[in-house]
């Protein structure tokens, strides 16, 4: 009963990232604009790949999953932040905090694995084009995506299960715009060192391992194109890889800073700013850099626009 009273009868206070000063109001409007672009871009990608039969290949299936995850990730944090900012009501129950934490951590972990799978797909397509149907079959692609979702969800369940067992006897004010693991560490009066070590080990698996795969994949792609490609092909490969690596660098770099940094050196201001990069900015950048510049995606979009015009 004590656990139940602690868990469900006491609310936290999300202090958010903005106040109502003119400058912060402008930043809030900018975040809403980025949120809108992210939602429209990712929903468009999912719909295009679903509606166009020629895009139903492993590569585009991966991109559709990436867009779906980005759409869910940005919708996990921004709408709640916007409602709190506009209404002035900032309370959230521990059950609500746990729900948000589960979806956030699960999607974050799933996307970490999926970005590595996407890089591997690019590596196989460019370095082994003749063996691509075997090395990246639809069944294997579906299996890797499914495992990404499963591993990410397991991480979310573990984090929420442990977080709900903490005793929160300190301030209930969360100096963030959403519920996150490092924030709950600072509010708990329970010894969290063992869980912090477990989070660090999980980060090694879910962050450093995918980063190694991504780095190795794109390195092989660049070397392969440099050896056999034309000048135009090399330029295109370098441009594509650099844009992908920039998004990956923002996403994984920010996540490593948040989750692999010692809690004793945790700074609320830095955490909020860095979190905004991979929870708000990256979901907007992914469709812009991964999908929309693609020739087949552009063709499918123009085809859909043509059908819409002819139907009028």
C-alpha positions in Angstrom: 0.0 0.0 0.0 2.9 2.4 0.7 4.2 1.8 -2.8 0.8 2.5 -4.3 0.3 5.7 -2.3 3.7 6.9 -3.3 3.3 6.0 -6.9 -0.2 7.1 -7.8 -1.3 9.8 -5.4 1.6 12.3 -5.8 2.2 14.3 -8.9 5.5 15.6 -10.3 5.9 19.1 -11.7 7.4 19.4 -15.2 9.1 22.8 -15.1 9.6 22.7 -18.9 12.2 24.4 -21.0 10.5 27.8 -21.7 9.1 30.7 -19.7 6.7 33.3 -21.1 9.3 36.0 -22.0 9.2 37.3 -25.6 12.3 35.4 -26.6 11.2 32.1 -25.1 7.8 32.6 -26.8 9.6 32.9 -30.1 11.6 29.7 -29.3 8.4 27.9 -28.4 6.9 29.0 -31.8 10.0 27.7 -33.5 9.8 24.4 -31.8 6.2 24.1 -32.9 7.2 24.8 -36.5 9.9 22.1 -36.3 7.4 19.7 -34.8 5.0 20.4 -37.6 7.7 19.9 -40.3 8.8 16.7 -38.6 5.2 15.3 -38.4 4.3 16.2 -42.0 7.6 14.9 -43.4 7.5 11.6 -41.6 3.8 11.0 -42.2 4.4 11.8 -45.9 7.2 9.2 -46.0 5.2 6.5 -44.4 2.2 7.2 -46.7 4.4 7.3 -49.9 6.1 4.1 -49.2 2.8 2.4 -48.2 1.0 3.6 -51.3 3.7 3.2 -54.0 4.3 -0.5 -54.9 7.7 0.3 -56.4 8.9 1.5 -53.0 8.1 -1.8 -51.2 11.7 -2.9 -51.0 13.9 -3.5 -47.9 15.6 -0.1 -48.1 12.3 1.8 -48.2 10.7 -0.4 -45.6 13.6 0.6 -43.3 13.0 4.2 -44.1 9.3 3.9 -43.4 10.0 2.4 -40.0 12.5 5.1 -39.3 9.9 7.8 -40.2 7.3 6.0 -38.0 9.7 6.0 -35.0 10.6 9.6 -35.5 6.9 10.5 -35.7 6.1 8.6 -32.5 9.2 10.0 -30.7 8.5 13.6 -31.4 4.8 13.1 -30.4 5.9 11.6 -27.1 7.4 14.8 -25.8 6.4 17.9 -27.7 2.6 17.9 -27.4 2.8 17.5 -23.6 5.3 20.3 -23.5 3.1 22.5 -25.6 0.0 21.8 -23.5 1.9 22.6 -20.3 3.3 25.8 -21.7 -0.1 27.1 -23.0 -2.3 26.0 -20.1 0.2 26.6 -17.3 -0.7 23.3 -15.7 2.6 21.4 -15.3 1.7 18.5 -13.1 2.1 14.8 -14.2 1.5 11.7 -12.1 4.2 9.1 -11.6 2.0 6.7 -13.7 1.9 9.3 -16.5 5.6 9.9 -16.1 6.2 6.2 -16.3 4.1 5.9 -19.5 6.0 8.8 -21.2 9.3 7.3 -20.0 8.4 3.9 -21.5 7.5 5.2 -25.0 10.4 7.6 -25.0 13.1 5.0 -24.0 11.6 2.3 -26.1 11.6 4.5 -29.3 15.0 5.9 -28.5 16.5 2.4 -28.2 14.7 1.0 -31.2 15.9 3.9 -33.4 19.5 3.3 -32.2 19.3 -0.2 -33.6 17.4 0.7 -36.7 19.9 3.4 -37.8 22.6 0.7 -37.6 20.4 -1.6 -39.8 19.9 1.2 -42.3 23.6 1.8 -42.5 24.2 -1.9 -43.1 21.6 -1.9 -45.8 23.4 1.0 -47.5 26.7 -0.9 -47.3 25.3 -4.1 -48.8 23.5 -2.2 -51.6 26.7 -0.3 -52.7 29.4 -2.8 -52.0 27.6 -6.1 -52.9 24.8 -5.1 -55.3 24.6 -8.5 -57.0 24.2 -10.3 -53.7 21.8 -7.7 -52.2 18.6 -9.8 -52.6 20.3 -12.5 -50.6 22.2 -10.5 -48.0 19.2 -8.1 -47.4 16.1 -10.2 -48.2 12.7 -9.0 -47.1 12.5 -11.7 -44.4 15.9 -10.7 -43.0 14.9 -7.1 -43.1 11.7 -7.7 -41.3 13.5 -9.8 -38.7 16.0 -7.1 -38.0 13.3 -4.5 -37.7 11.3 -6.7 -35.4 14.3 -7.4 -33.2 15.0 -3.6 -33.0 11.5 -3.0 -31.7 11.7 -5.9 -29.2 15.1 -4.8 -27.8 14.0 -1.2 -27.6 10.8 -2.2 -25.8 12.6 -4.4 -23.4 14.9 -1.5 -22.4 11.8 0.7 -21.9 10.1 -1.9 -19.7 13.3 -2.3 -17.5 13.8 1.4 -17.1 10.1 2.0 -16.1 10.0 -1.0 -13.8 13.0 0.2 -11.9 12.0 3.8 -11.9 8.6 3.0 -10.3 10.4 1.2 -7.4 12.4 4.3 -6.4 11.3 6.3 -3.4 10.8 10.0 -4.3 11.1 11.9 -1.0 12.9 15.0 -2.4 11.5 17.8 -4.5 8.9 16.8 -7.0 10.0 19.4 -9.5 11.4 18.0 -12.7 13.7 20.5 -14.3 12.9 19.2 -17.8 10.2 19.2 -20.4 9.6 15.5 -20.2 10.2 12.5 -17.8 13.7 11.1 -18.3 15.8 8.6 -16.4 18.7 11.0 -15.3 16.1 13.4 -13.9 14.4 10.7 -11.8 17.9 9.7 -10.5 18.3 13.2 -9.0 14.9 13.2 -7.4 15.1 9.7 -5.8 16.3 9.2 -2.2 17.0 5.6 -3.1 20.6 4.5 -3.8 20.6 4.4 -7.6 24.2 3.5 -8.2 23.5 -0.1 -9.2 20.8 1.1 -11.7 23.2 3.8 -13.0 25.7 1.1 -13.8 23.1 -1.0 -15.5 22.1 2.0 -17.6 25.7 2.5 -18.6 26.0 -1.1 -19.7 22.8 -0.8 -21.7 24.2 2.4 -23.4 27.3 0.5 -24.4 25.1 -2.1 -26.2 22.5 0.3 -27.6 24.7 3.3 -28.5 28.4 2.3 -29.0 27.7 -1.0 -30.8 25.3 0.6 -33.4 27.8 3.5 -33.8 30.6 1.0 -34.6 28.3 -0.7 -37.2 27.4 2.7 -38.8 31.0 4.0 -38.9 32.3 0.7 -40.4 29.4 0.6 -43.0 29.9 4.1 -44.2 33.7 3.8 -44.2 33.4 0.8 -46.5 30.9 2.6 -48.7 33.2 5.6 -49.2 36.2 3.4 -49.9 34.3 1.3 -52.4 33.0 4.4 -54.3 36.5 6.0 -54.2 38.1 2.9 -55.8 35.6 2.3 -58.6 33.2 5.2 -58.9 33.3 8.2 -61.2 33.9 11.7 -60.1 30.2 12.5 -59.9 29.5 9.2 -58.1 32.2 9.9 -55.5 30.8 13.4 -54.9 27.3 12.0 -54.5 28.4 9.3 -52.2 30.4 11.7 -50.0 27.4 14.1 -49.9 25.0 11.3 -48.9 27.3 9.8 -46.3 28.2 13.1 -44.8 24.6 14.1 -44.4 23.7 10.8 -42.9 26.6 10.9 -40.5 25.7 14.4 -39.4 22.3 13.2 -38.4 23.8 10.1 -36.7 26.4 12.3 -34.9 23.7 14.6 -33.5 21.5 11.7 -32.4 24.1 9.4 -30.9 26.3 12.2 -29.6 23.4 13.8 -27.7 22.2 10.4 -26.3 25.7 9.5 -25.1 26.1 12.8 -23.4 22.8 12.3 -21.6 23.0 8.7 -20.6 26.7 8.0 -20.3 27.6 11.1 -18.4 27.9 10.6 -14.6 24.8 11.7 -12.7 26.9 13.6 -10.2 28.0 15.9 -13.0 24.4 16.2 -14.5 23.3 19.7 -15.4 19.6 20.4 -15.9 20.2 23.2 -18.4 22.6 21.2 -20.5 20.4 18.2 -20.4 17.4 20.1 -21.6 19.3 21.7 -24.5 21.0 18.5 -25.6 17.7 16.5 -25.3 16.0 19.0 -27.6 18.5 18.0 -30.4 17.6 14.4 -30.6 14.0 14.5 -29.5 12.9 17.5 -31.6 15.5 18.4 -34.3 16.6 14.9 -35.4 13.0 13.7 -36.2 12.8 16.7 -38.6 16.2 16.1 -40.2 15.9 12.3 -40.8 13.3 12.6 -43.6 15.1 15.6 -45.1 18.4 13.8 -45.3 17.5 10.1 -45.6 14.4 10.0 -47.7 13.2 13.2 -49.5 16.4 13.7 -51.6 16.0 10.1 -52.9 15.1 10.0 -56.6 12.6 7.2 -56.2 10.9 9.0 -53.3 10.7 12.2 -55.4 9.2 10.2 -58.3 6.6 8.7 -56.0 5.7 12.0 -54.6 5.2 13.6 -58.1 3.2 10.6 -59.2 0.9 11.0 -56.2 0.6 14.8 -56.8 -0.3 14.0 -60.5 -3.0 11.6 -59.4 -4.4 14.1 -57.0 -4.6 16.8 -59.7 -6.2 14.5 -62.3 -8.8 13.4 -59.8 -10.0 17.0 -59.4 
